[in-house]
Amino acid sequence: MISEEERKKYVEFMYNPENEYNCDECPENKNFDDWEGKYPCGQQNCWVTCHCGEIME
């Protein structure tokens, strides 16, 4: 479980479109290698793009 402050920072990061593809700062960065064309978080889509897409629909 994360603290309220950590949750707030996570939400602020994920819902800020300026953070798209900012993998170095992303809290989901798990340093996976990209041999399958994935981001360091292991996903094929940017977490920030997905979060921001939720509020723009």
N, CA, C and O atoms as a Tripos MOL2 file, in Angstrom:
@<TRIPOS>MOLECULE
protein
  228   227    57     0     0
PROTEIN
NO_CHARGES

@<TRIPOS>ATOM
      1 N           0.8480   -1.1780    0.0000 N.3       1 MET1
      2 CA          0.0000    0.0000    0.0000 C.3       1 MET1
      3 C           0.8970    1.2460    0.0000 C.2       1 MET1
      4 O           1.9450    1.2690    0.6450 O.2       1 MET1
      5 N           0.4750    2.2600   -0.7210 N.am      2 ILE2
      6 CA          1.2650    3.4880   -0.7930 C.3       2 ILE2
      7 C           0.6230    4.5680    0.0700 C.2       2 ILE2
      8 O          -0.5710    4.5310    0.3670 O.2       2 ILE2
      9 N           1.4430    5.5140    0.4530 N.am      3 SER3
     10 CA          0.9410    6.6140    1.2810 C.3       3 SER3
     11 C           0.0760    7.5490    0.4340 C.2       3 SER3
     12 O           0.1140    7.5070   -0.7950 O.2       3 SER3
     13 N          -0.6870    8.3760    1.1010 N.am      4 GLU4
     14 CA         -1.5430    9.3410    0.4050 C.3       4 GLU4
     15 C          -0.6960   10.3000   -0.4390 C.2       4 GLU4
     16 O          -1.0870   10.6640   -1.5480 O.2       4 GLU4
     17 N           0.4490   10.7000    0.0820 N.am      5 GLU5
     18 CA          1.3250   11.6110   -0.6680 C.3       5 GLU5
     19 C           1.8740   10.9370   -1.9250 C.2       5 GLU5
     20 O           1.9300   11.5580   -2.9860 O.2       5 GLU5
     21 N           2.2790    9.6660   -1.8120 N.am      6 GLU6
     22 CA          2.7670    8.9390   -2.9830 C.3       6 GLU6
     23 C           1.6600    8.7700   -4.0150 C.2       6 GLU6
     24 O           1.9070    8.8940   -5.2150 O.2       6 GLU6
     25 N           0.4400    8.4880   -3.5600 N.am      7 ARG7
     26 CA         -0.6970    8.3490   -4.4640 C.3       7 ARG7
     27 C          -0.9570    9.6550   -5.2040 C.2       7 ARG7
     28 O          -1.2180    9.6580   -6.4070 O.2       7 ARG7
     29 N          -0.8830   10.7640   -4.4710 N.am      8 LYS8
     30 CA         -1.1100   12.0770   -5.0740 C.3       8 LYS8
     31 C          -0.0610   12.3650   -6.1500 C.2       8 LYS8
     32 O          -0.4020   12.8430   -7.2310 O.2       8 LYS8
     33 N           1.2100   12.0790   -5.8630 N.am      9 LYS9
     34 CA          2.2800   12.2930   -6.8430 C.3       9 LYS9
     35 C           2.0760   11.4100   -8.0760 C.2       9 LYS9
     36 O           2.3020   11.8440   -9.2060 O.2       9 LYS9
     37 N           1.6480   10.1770   -7.8460 N.am     10 TYR10
     38 CA          1.3910    9.2450   -8.9470 C.3      10 TYR10
     39 C           0.3000    9.7970   -9.8620 C.2      10 TYR10
     40 O           0.4630    9.8350  -11.0810 O.2      10 TYR10
     41 N          -0.8030   10.2180   -9.2690 N.am     11 VAL11
     42 CA         -1.9320   10.7490  -10.0370 C.3      11 VAL11
     43 C          -1.5260   12.0150  -10.7870 C.2      11 VAL11
     44 O          -1.8750   12.1790  -11.9560 O.2      11 VAL11
     45 N          -0.7990   12.9050  -10.1320 N.am     12 GLU12
     46 CA         -0.3460   14.1340  -10.7880 C.3      12 GLU12
     47 C           0.5370   13.8220  -11.9920 C.2      12 GLU12
     48 O           0.4340   14.4780  -13.0290 O.2      12 GLU12
     49 N           1.3980   12.8260  -11.8530 N.am     13 PHE13
     50 CA          2.2740   12.4530  -12.9610 C.3      13 PHE13
     51 C           1.4690   11.8420  -14.1020 C.2      13 PHE13
     52 O           1.6200   12.2440  -15.2550 O.2      13 PHE13
     53 N           0.6240   10.8830  -13.7900 N.am     14 MET14
     54 CA         -0.0990   10.1320  -14.8160 C.3      14 MET14
     55 C          -1.1080   10.9680  -15.5920 C.2      14 MET14
     56 O          -1.3620   10.6940  -16.7650 O.2      14 MET14
     57 N          -1.6790   11.9690  -14.9660 N.am     15 TYR15
     58 CA         -2.6960   12.7800  -15.6400 C.3      15 TYR15
     59 C          -2.1450   14.0910  -16.1920 C.2      15 TYR15
     60 O          -2.9110   15.0060  -16.4960 O.2      15 TYR15
     61 N          -0.8210   14.1870  -16.3240 N.am     16 ASN16
     62 CA         -0.1870   15.3600  -16.9160 C.3      16 ASN16
     63 C           0.3190   14.9830  -18.3100 C.2      16 ASN16
     64 O           1.2980   14.2450  -18.4240 O.2      16 ASN16
     65 N          -0.3280   15.4740  -19.3720 N.am     17 PRO17
     66 CA          0.0820   15.1000  -20.7290 C.3      17 PRO17
     67 C           1.5260   15.4610  -21.0630 C.2      17 PRO17
     68 O           2.1020   14.8900  -21.9890 O.2      17 PRO17
     69 N           2.1080   16.3840  -20.3380 N.am     18 GLU18
     70 CA          3.5140   16.7380  -20.5730 C.3      18 GLU18
     71 C           4.4490   15.5920  -20.1870 C.2      18 GLU18
     72 O           5.6210   15.6030  -20.5630 O.2      18 GLU18
     73 N           3.9540   14.6160  -19.4500 N.am     19 ASN19
     74 CA          4.7750   13.4830  -19.0280 C.3      19 ASN19
     75 C           4.7160   12.2970  -19.9880 C.2      19 ASN19
     76 O           5.2910   11.2450  -19.7070 O.2      19 ASN19
     77 N           4.0230   12.4590  -21.1240 N.am     20 GLU20
     78 CA          3.9690   11.3560  -22.0830 C.3      20 GLU20
     79 C           5.3750   10.9570  -22.5120 C.2      20 GLU20
     80 O           6.1910   11.8060  -22.8700 O.2      20 GLU20
     81 N           5.6430    9.6820  -22.4720 N.am     21 TYR21
     82 CA          6.9150    9.0790  -22.8750 C.3      21 TYR21
     83 C           8.0990    9.5700  -22.0410 C.2      21 TYR21
     84 O           9.2430    9.4960  -22.4900 O.2      21 TYR21
     85 N           7.8390   10.0600  -20.8510 N.am     22 ASN22
     86 CA          8.8990   10.4560  -19.9220 C.3      22 ASN22
     87 C           9.2260    9.2400  -19.0520 C.2      22 ASN22
     88 O           9.0310    9.2570  -17.8370 O.2      22 ASN22
     89 N           9.7180    8.2050  -19.6880 N.am     23 CYS23
     90 CA          9.9390    6.9210  -19.0240 C.3      23 CYS23
     91 C          10.9110    7.0100  -17.8510 C.2      23 CYS23
     92 O          10.7550    6.2950  -16.8600 O.2      23 CYS23
     93 N          11.9040    7.8730  -17.9560 N.am     24 ASP24
     94 CA         12.8960    7.9740  -16.8860 C.3      24 ASP24
     95 C          12.2800    8.4180  -15.5650 C.2      24 ASP24
     96 O          12.7630    8.0370  -14.4990 O.2      24 ASP24
     97 N          11.2300    9.2100  -15.6240 N.am     25 GLU25
     98 CA         10.5960    9.7270  -14.4110 C.3      25 GLU25
     99 C           9.3320    8.9600  -14.0170 C.2      25 GLU25
    100 O           8.8060    9.1540  -12.9210 O.2      25 GLU25
    101 N           8.8540    8.1060  -14.8910 N.am     26 CYS26
    102 CA          7.5750    7.4170  -14.6750 C.3      26 CYS26
    103 C           7.6480    6.4440  -13.4960 C.2      26 CYS26
    104 O           8.5920    5.6600  -13.3940 O.2      26 CYS26
    105 N           6.6480    6.4940  -12.6050 N.am     27 PRO27
    106 CA          6.6380    5.5720  -11.4640 C.3      27 PRO27
    107 C           6.3890    4.1200  -11.8760 C.2      27 PRO27
    108 O           6.6120    3.2170  -11.0690 O.2      27 PRO27
    109 N           5.9430    3.8710  -13.0840 N.am     28 GLU28
    110 CA          5.7210    2.5020  -13.5570 C.3      28 GLU28
    111 C           6.9570    1.9100  -14.2320 C.2      28 GLU28
    112 O           6.9410    0.7460  -14.6340 O.2      28 GLU28
    113 N           8.0260    2.6940  -14.3600 N.am     29 ASN29
    114 CA          9.2550    2.2250  -14.9970 C.3      29 ASN29
    115 C           9.8580    1.1030  -14.1580 C.2      29 ASN29
    116 O          10.2520    1.3150  -13.0110 O.2      29 ASN29
    117 N           9.9250   -0.0870  -14.7390 N.am     30 LYS30
    118 CA         10.4890   -1.2540  -14.0550 C.3      30 LYS30
    119 C          11.7990   -1.6980  -14.6940 C.2      30 LYS30
    120 O          12.3290   -2.7610  -14.3710 O.2      30 LYS30
    121 N          12.3190   -0.8730  -15.6080 N.am     31 ASN31
    122 CA         13.5780   -1.1440  -16.3060 C.3      31 ASN31
    123 C          13.5740   -2.4530  -17.0880 C.2      31 ASN31
    124 O          14.5950   -3.1360  -17.1640 O.2      31 ASN31
    125 N          12.4170   -2.8060  -17.6740 N.am     32 PHE32
    126 CA         12.3710   -3.9560  -18.5620 C.3      32 PHE32
    127 C          13.1600   -3.6150  -19.8150 C.2      32 PHE32
    128 O          13.2320   -2.4540  -20.2170 O.2      32 PHE32
    129 N          13.7580   -4.6430  -20.4370 N.am     33 ASP33
    130 CA         14.4310   -4.3570  -21.7050 C.3      33 ASP33
    131 C          13.3740   -4.2550  -22.8020 C.2      33 ASP33
    132 O          12.2380   -4.6930  -22.6260 O.2      33 ASP33
    133 N          13.7560   -3.6780  -23.9230 N.am     34 ASP34
    134 CA         12.7730   -3.3980  -24.9700 C.3      34 ASP34
    135 C          12.8990   -4.3350  -26.1670 C.2      34 ASP34
    136 O          12.6000   -3.9410  -27.2940 O.2      34 ASP34
    137 N          13.3300   -5.5440  -25.9380 N.am     35 TRP35
    138 CA         13.5170   -6.4550  -27.0620 C.3      35 TRP35
    139 C          12.2110   -6.7530  -27.7930 C.2      35 TRP35
    140 O          12.2470   -7.1520  -28.9570 O.2      35 TRP35
    141 N          11.0780   -6.5740  -27.1560 N.am     36 GLU36
    142 CA          9.7880   -6.7810  -27.8150 C.3      36 GLU36
    143 C           9.1620   -5.4590  -28.2600 C.2      36 GLU36
    144 O           7.9880   -5.4310  -28.6290 O.2      36 GLU36
    145 N           9.9200   -4.3740  -28.2310 N.am     37 GLY37
    146 CA          9.3970   -3.0710  -28.6220 C.3      37 GLY37
    147 C           8.5100   -2.4530  -27.5650 C.2      37 GLY37
    148 O           7.6530   -1.6240  -27.8720 O.2      37 GLY37
    149 N           8.7110   -2.8530  -26.3140 N.am     38 LYS38
    150 CA          7.9010   -2.3150  -25.2220 C.3      38 LYS38
    151 C           8.6670   -1.2230  -24.4890 C.2      38 LYS38
    152 O           9.8820   -1.0860  -24.6300 O.2      38 LYS38
    153 N           7.9360   -0.4610  -23.7120 N.am     39 TYR39
    154 CA          8.5460    0.5920  -22.8960 C.3      39 TYR39
    155 C           9.1750   -0.0260  -21.6470 C.2      39 TYR39
    156 O           8.9320   -1.1990  -21.3610 O.2      39 TYR39
    157 N           9.9830    0.7410  -20.8910 N.am     40 PRO40
    158 CA         10.6420    0.2020  -19.7020 C.3      40 PRO40
    159 C           9.6790   -0.3350  -18.6340 C.2      40 PRO40
    160 O          10.0950   -1.0700  -17.7380 O.2      40 PRO40
    161 N           8.4090    0.0260  -18.7270 N.am     41 CYS41
    162 CA          7.4130   -0.4840  -17.7810 C.3      41 CYS41
    163 C           6.9090   -1.8600  -18.1970 C.2      41 CYS41
    164 O           6.2120   -2.5260  -17.4320 O.2      41 CYS41
    165 N           7.2600   -2.2850  -19.4090 N.am     42 GLY42
    166 CA          6.8150   -3.5730  -19.9130 C.3      42 GLY42
    167 C           5.5420   -3.4890  -20.7440 C.2      42 GLY42
    168 O           5.0450   -4.5150  -21.2090 O.2      42 GLY42
    169 N           5.0100   -2.2970  -20.9390 N.am     43 GLN43
    170 CA          3.7690   -2.1070  -21.6900 C.3      43 GLN43
    171 C           4.0530   -1.6540  -23.1240 C.2      43 GLN43
    172 O           5.1340   -1.1480  -23.4250 O.2      43 GLN43
    173 N           3.0740   -1.8430  -23.9900 N.am     44 GLN44
    174 CA          3.1970   -1.3920  -25.3700 C.3      44 GLN44
    175 C           2.6620    0.0200  -25.5510 C.2      44 GLN44
    176 O           2.9290    0.6540  -26.5720 O.2      44 GLN44
    177 N           1.9210    0.5130  -24.5900 N.am     45 ASN45
    178 CA          1.3650    1.8680  -24.6270 C.3      45 ASN45
    179 C           1.8390    2.6370  -23.4000 C.2      45 ASN45
    180 O           2.0160    2.0710  -22.3220 O.2      45 ASN45
    181 N           2.0400    3.9230  -23.5860 N.am     46 CYS46
    182 CA          2.4670    4.7790  -22.4830 C.3      46 CYS46
    183 C           1.3410    4.8890  -21.4500 C.2      46 CYS46
    184 O           0.1910    5.1490  -21.8020 O.2      46 CYS46
    185 N           1.6810    4.6890  -20.1780 N.am     47 TRP47
    186 CA          0.6960    4.7970  -19.0960 C.3      47 TRP47
    187 C           0.0620    6.1820  -19.0760 C.2      47 TRP47
    188 O          -1.1460    6.3070  -18.8800 O.2      47 TRP47
    189 N           0.8640    7.2170  -19.2750 N.am     48 VAL48
    190 CA          0.3510    8.5910  -19.2280 C.3      48 VAL48
    191 C          -0.6330    8.8150  -20.3750 C.2      48 VAL48
    192 O          -1.6880    9.4180  -20.1750 O.2      48 VAL48
    193 N          -0.3010    8.3410  -21.5600 N.am     49 THR49
    194 CA         -1.2040    8.4780  -22.7000 C.3      49 THR49
    195 C          -2.5450    7.8200  -22.3920 C.2      49 THR49
    196 O          -3.5990    8.3800  -22.6920 O.2      49 THR49
    197 N          -2.5050    6.6480  -21.8010 N.am     50 CYS50
    198 CA         -3.7420    5.9360  -21.4570 C.3      50 CYS50
    199 C          -4.5400    6.6910  -20.4010 C.2      50 CYS50
    200 O          -5.7580    6.8170  -20.5230 O.2      50 CYS50
    201 N          -3.8740    7.1920  -19.3730 N.am     51 HIS51
    202 CA         -4.5710    7.9350  -18.3250 C.3      51 HIS51
    203 C          -5.1710    9.2250  -18.8780 C.2      51 HIS51
    204 O          -6.3240    9.5450  -18.5910 O.2      51 HIS51
    205 N          -4.4000    9.9610  -19.6620 N.am     52 CYS52
    206 CA         -4.9010   11.2230  -20.2150 C.3      52 CYS52
    207 C          -6.0250   10.9740  -21.2070 C.2      52 CYS52
    208 O          -6.9420   11.7870  -21.3180 O.2      52 CYS52
    209 N          -5.9700    9.8750  -21.9190 N.am     53 GLY53
    210 CA         -7.0320    9.5230  -22.8510 C.3      53 GLY53
    211 C          -8.3570    9.3050  -22.1450 C.2      53 GLY53
    212 O          -9.4170    9.5650  -22.7150 O.2      53 GLY53
    213 N          -8.3020    8.8250  -20.8940 N.am     54 GLU54
    214 CA         -9.5200    8.6100  -20.1130 C.3      54 GLU54
    215 C         -10.2600    9.9150  -19.8730 C.2      54 GLU54
    216 O         -11.4890    9.9480  -19.9210 O.2      54 GLU54
    217 N          -9.5240   10.9920  -19.6130 N.am     55 ILE55
    218 CA        -10.1840   12.2540  -19.2750 C.3      55 ILE55
    219 C         -10.5510   13.0610  -20.5090 C.2      55 ILE55
    220 O         -11.3270   14.0120  -20.4150 O.2      55 ILE55
    221 N         -10.0040   12.6950  -21.6730 N.am     56 MET56
    222 CA        -10.2810   13.4400  -22.8950 C.3      56 MET56
    223 C         -11.4130   12.8210  -23.7060 C.2      56 MET56
    224 O         -11.8430   13.3970  -24.7050 O.2      56 MET56
    225 N         -11.8960   11.6660  -23.2930 N.am     57 GLU57
    226 CA        -12.9720   10.9920  -24.0330 C.3      57 GLU57
    227 C         -14.3170   11.5490  -23.6650 C.2      57 GLU57
    228 O         -15.3360   11.1010  -24.1900 O.2      57 GLU57
@<TRIPOS>BOND
     1     1     2 1
     2     2     3 1
     3     3     4 2
     4     3     5 am
     5     5     6 1
     6     6     7 1
     7     7     8 2
     8     7     9 am
     9     9    10 1
    10    10    11 1
    11    11    12 2
    12    11    13 am
    13    13    14 1
    14    14    15 1
    15    15    16 2
    16    15    17 am
    17    17    18 1
    18    18    19 1
    19    19    20 2
    20    19    21 am
    21    21    22 1
    22    22    23 1
    23    23    24 2
    24    23    25 am
    25    25    26 1
    26    26    27 1
    27    27    28 2
    28    27    29 am
    29    29    30 1
    30    30    31 1
    31    31    32 2
    32    31    33 am
    33    33    34 1
    34    34    35 1
    35    35    36 2
    36    35    37 am
    37    37    38 1
    38    38    39 1
    39    39    40 2
    40    39    41 am
    41    41    42 1
    42    42    43 1
    43    43    44 2
    44    43    45 am
    45    45    46 1
    46    46    47 1
    47    47    48 2
    48    47    49 am
    49    49    50 1
    50    50    51 1
    51    51    52 2
    52    51    53 am
    53    53    54 1
    54    54    55 1
    55    55    56 2
    56    55    57 am
    57    57    58 1
    58    58    59 1
    59    59    60 2
    60    59    61 am
    61    61    62 1
    62    62    63 1
    63    63    64 2
    64    63    65 am
    65    65    66 1
    66    66    67 1
    67    67    68 2
    68    67    69 am
    69    69    70 1
    70    70    71 1
    71    71    72 2
    72    71    73 am
    73    73    74 1
    74    74    75 1
    75    75    76 2
    76    75    77 am
    77    77    78 1
    78    78    79 1
    79    79    80 2
    80    79    81 am
    81    81    82 1
    82    82    83 1
    83    83    84 2
    84    83    85 am
    85    85    86 1
    86    86    87 1
    87    87    88 2
    88    87    89 am
    89    89    90 1
    90    90    91 1
    91    91    92 2
    92    91    93 am
    93    93    94 1
    94    94    95 1
    95    95    96 2
    96    95    97 am
    97    97    98 1
    98    98    99 1
    99    99   100 2
   100    99   101 am
   101   101   102 1
   102   102   103 1
   103   103   104 2
   104   103   105 am
   105   105   106 1
   106   106   107 1
   107   107   108 2
   108   107   109 am
   109   109   110 1
   110   110   111 1
   111   111   112 2
   112   111   113 am
   113   113   114 1
   114   114   115 1
   115   115   116 2
   116   115   117 am
   117   117   118 1
   118   118   119 1
   119   119   120 2
   120   119   121 am
   121   121   122 1
   122   122   123 1
   123   123   124 2
   124   123   125 am
   125   125   126 1
   126   126   127 1
   127   127   128 2
   128   127   129 am
   129   129   130 1
   130   130   131 1
   131   131   132 2
   132   131   133 am
   133   133   134 1
   134   134   135 1
   135   135   136 2
   136   135   137 am
   137   137   138 1
   138   138   139 1
   139   139   140 2
   140   139   141 am
   141   141   142 1
   142   142   143 1
   143   143   144 2
   144   143   145 am
   145   145   146 1
   146   146   147 1
   147   147   148 2
   148   147   149 am
   149   149   150 1
   150   150   151 1
   151   151   152 2
   152   151   153 am
   153   153   154 1
   154   154   155 1
   155   155   156 2
   156   155   157 am
   157   157   158 1
   158   158   159 1
   159   159   160 2
   160   159   161 am
   161   161   162 1
   162   162   163 1
   163   163   164 2
   164   163   165 am
   165   165   166 1
   166   166   167 1
   167   167   168 2
   168   167   169 am
   169   169   170 1
   170   170   171 1
   171   171   172 2
   172   171   173 am
   173   173   174 1
   174   174   175 1
   175   175   176 2
   176   175   177 am
   177   177   178 1
   178   178   179 1
   179   179   180 2
   180   179   181 am
   181   181   182 1
   182   182   183 1
   183   183   184 2
   184   183   185 am
   185   185   186 1
   186   186   187 1
   187   187   188 2
   188   187   189 am
   189   189   190 1
   190   190   191 1
   191   191   192 2
   192   191   193 am
   193   193   194 1
   194   194   195 1
   195   195   196 2
   196   195   197 am
   197   197   198 1
   198   198   199 1
   199   199   200 2
   200   199   201 am
   201   201   202 1
   202   202   203 1
   203   203   204 2
   204   203   205 am
   205   205   206 1
   206   206   207 1
   207   207   208 2
   208   207   209 am
   209   209   210 1
   210   210   211 1
   211   211   212 2
   212   211   213 am
   213   213   214 1
   214   214   215 1
   215   215   216 2
   216   215   217 am
   217   217   218 1
   218   218   219 1
   219   219   220 2
   220   219   221 am
   221   221   222 1
   222   222   223 1
   223   223   224 2
   224   223   225 am
   225   225   226 1
   226   226   227 1
   227   227   228 2
@<TRIPOS>SUBSTRUCTURE
     1 MET1         2 RESIDUE 1 A MET
     2 ILE2         6 RESIDUE 1 A ILE
     3 SER3        10 RESIDUE 1 A SER
     4 GLU4        14 RESIDUE 1 A GLU
     5 GLU5        18 RESIDUE 1 A GLU
     6 GLU6        22 RESIDUE 1 A GLU
     7 ARG7        26 RESIDUE 1 A ARG
     8 LYS8        30 RESIDUE 1 A LYS
     9 LYS9        34 RESIDUE 1 A LYS
    10 TYR10       38 RESIDUE 1 A TYR
    11 VAL11       42 RESIDUE 1 A VAL
    12 GLU12       46 RESIDUE 1 A GLU
    13 PHE13       50 RESIDUE 1 A PHE
    14 MET14       54 RESIDUE 1 A MET
    15 TYR15       58 RESIDUE 1 A TYR
    16 ASN16       62 RESIDUE 1 A ASN
    17 PRO17       66 RESIDUE 1 A PRO
    18 GLU18       70 RESIDUE 1 A GLU
    19 ASN19       74 RESIDUE 1 A ASN
    20 GLU20       78 RESIDUE 1 A GLU
    21 TYR21       82 RESIDUE 1 A TYR
    22 ASN22       86 RESIDUE 1 A ASN
    23 CYS23       90 RESIDUE 1 A CYS
    24 ASP24       94 RESIDUE 1 A ASP
    25 GLU25       98 RESIDUE 1 A GLU
    26 CYS26      102 RESIDUE 1 A CYS
    27 PRO27      106 RESIDUE 1 A PRO
    28 GLU28      110 RESIDUE 1 A GLU
    29 ASN29      114 RESIDUE 1 A ASN
    30 LYS30      118 RESIDUE 1 A LYS
    31 ASN31      122 RESIDUE 1 A ASN
    32 PHE32      126 RESIDUE 1 A PHE
    33 ASP33      130 RESIDUE 1 A ASP
    34 ASP34      134 RESIDUE 1 A ASP
    35 TRP35      138 RESIDUE 1 A TRP
    36 GLU36      142 RESIDUE 1 A GLU
    37 GLY37      146 RESIDUE 1 A GLY
    38 LYS38      150 RESIDUE 1 A LYS
    39 TYR39      154 RESIDUE 1 A TYR
    40 PRO40      158 RESIDUE 1 A PRO
    41 CYS41      162 RESIDUE 1 A CYS
    42 GLY42      166 RESIDUE 1 A GLY
    43 GLN43      170 RESIDUE 1 A GLN
    44 GLN44      174 RESIDUE 1 A GLN
    45 ASN45      178 RESIDUE 1 A ASN
    46 CYS46      182 RESIDUE 1 A CYS
    47 TRP47      186 RESIDUE 1 A TRP
    48 VAL48      190 RESIDUE 1 A VAL
    49 THR49      194 RESIDUE 1 A THR
    50 CYS50      198 RESIDUE 1 A CYS
    51 HIS51      202 RESIDUE 1 A HIS
    52 CYS52      206 RESIDUE 1 A CYS
    53 GLY53      210 RESIDUE 1 A GLY
    54 GLU54      214 RESIDUE 1 A GLU
    55 ILE55      218 RESIDUE 1 A ILE
    56 MET56      222 RESIDUE 1 A MET
    57 GLU57      226 RESIDUE 1 A GLU
